[in-house]
Amino acid sequence: MPPPSDATVFHRSTLLTQLAGQPNWDLIVIGGGATGLGVALDGLSRGYRTLLLERVDFAKGTSSRSTKLVHGGVRYLAQGDVGLVREALMERGLLLQNAPHLVTNQAFLIPVYSWFDAAFYTVGLKLYDWLAGSRSLGPSEYLSRAETLQRLGNVRSQGLRGGVRYHDGQFDDARLAVNLAQTAIEMGGTVLNYMAVRGLLKNAQGRVCGVQATDEETGRPYELRGNVVINATGIFIDEIRQLDTPGTHPLVQPSQGVHLVVDQSFLPGSDALLIPKTDDGRVLFAVPWQGRVVLGTTDTPLKEPSWEPQALEAEIEFILRTAGRYLARPPGRHDVRSVFAGLRPLAAAAGATPTKDLSRKHQILVSAAGLITISGGKWTTYRRMGQDAVDQAIVVGNLPPQPSRTAQLAIHGSQATPDHTHHLAGYGRDRPALQRLLEERPALGQRLAPELPFQQVQVVWAARYELARTVEDVLARRVRVLFLDAAAAVHCAPVVAALLAEELGRDAQWEQQQVAAFTALARSYQLITPE
């Protein structure tokens, strides 16, 4: 892999040159979220010429809007989906092994208010431990009332019997996506954001043999040919399937999950809180994350997917009401720093099946024309999804068989990090190079916002090494300011725009347009907006 100082491999001009210079790809992957990046990385690990195209930014949709958990899924265990839980727990262990700079061991506590619940969750979580096997992050245990109150300082004490503590994983979803894109490029792949697929190419026999794409920055069209095309666009897979077979029955039923972000004072300890039973039959998490607490999530079926789904008033009230039942000092609307919504790409079901009961297992479908579509799944199993999709691509595209090598593949930046609380911890092996850049330009040490630790140097780094093209790319997905504090993100936007303009060669008009567009976007992440 090239050293971090070699920025040219990540330049858009370099990637576009690669695009023009390759007459035929082995794999063309559509979609730059968790699934598409997993597919591309798996293909590259086997030596296949691989191209990935994303029409906006990496992880712009669902993949940046998760609950930030790498987990087997306690809820799926309660539903009896042991196979999915076992697979996810194995993948959780591989993620911790391959990206330790981004994935951490997070303790969770279930407060219990009856002896029956104490026994039920203790037994259930022992099964969870057993399924994890050698990749367990630590044994579950029953805690006394006093220790539960000490660990969950703001938990409701009335009627509390004790708590059941277990371990799962936590991560920064969008930064993992960026690191996966960087890894793919370092392995020789061509990975482009802001490259929209508008159509599919078919040969004389009616087989899919490539894509028609447009550079969203310049408007330049491309015809790109490949042995296999893989549709990994998450909640948008049916749009691509319509390009192949107009009128085809939809595969995905979108389900919205909303999260509210509040100050860490609402959960002052290091343990996360799991509320195991809510009014809608789901679970609710309160998870410490980057100096804040993430509350969520909901499960609301929607008819149409969108890039910026909006939290419904009923969902906001549901989260605040449910959290308030378990927190001695409950959060209110005025305490919410940011609200974000993501859409799960659940497999469509016949009849009125509640979305919470639809499977999170992934499915692979091959059309009559040879288009491979992968649907469903979850962030934790992204690697296995990629492996299974490429296994199918070998058959469809008559590629020379090669084994997947992603189970032992270190992700860009991979390095054990003793202090995950530092705002640069997520850079892993890149951190010394980022520090050198800061030494060369000390002025970049200024904070983007006084109430958050992020620095201007991270903006320059995002433009040079992390494929960031817009203010939103930086503040939503390279540093997570928009998700942590939407009002602070608005404050940061002009500085970020100026730094990006300098790095990308943009003019003052571009800066103004970027600030205006981001400010409008950030308003939808605020419950209470300034007058």
Secondary structure, DSSP 8 states (H G I E B T S, - for coil): ---TT-GGGG-HHHHHHHHHH-S-EEEEEE--SHHHHHHHHHHHHTT--EEEE-SS-TT-SGGGSS-SEE---HHHHHTT-HHHHHHHHHHHHHHHHH-TTT-EEEEEEEEESSHHHHHHHHHHHHHHHHHHGGG-SS--EEEEHHHHHHHSTTB--TT--EEEEEEEEE--HHHHHHHHHHHHHHTT-EEESSEEEEEEEE-TTS-EEEEEEEETTT--EEEEEEEEEEE--GGGHHHHHHHHSTT----EEEEEEEEEEEEGGGS-SSSEEEE---TTS--EEEEEETTEEEEE---EE-SS--SS----HHHHHHHHHHHHHHBSS---GGG-SEEEEEEEEEE--SSS--GGGS----EEEE-TT--EEEE---GGGHHHHHHHHHHHHHHHHT-------GGG---TT----S-TTSTTGGGGGGHHHHHHHHHH-GGGGSBSSTTS--BHHHHHHHHHHS---SHHIIIIIIS-HHHH-HHHHHHHHHHHHHHHHHHHT--HHHHHHHHHHHHHHHHTT-SS---
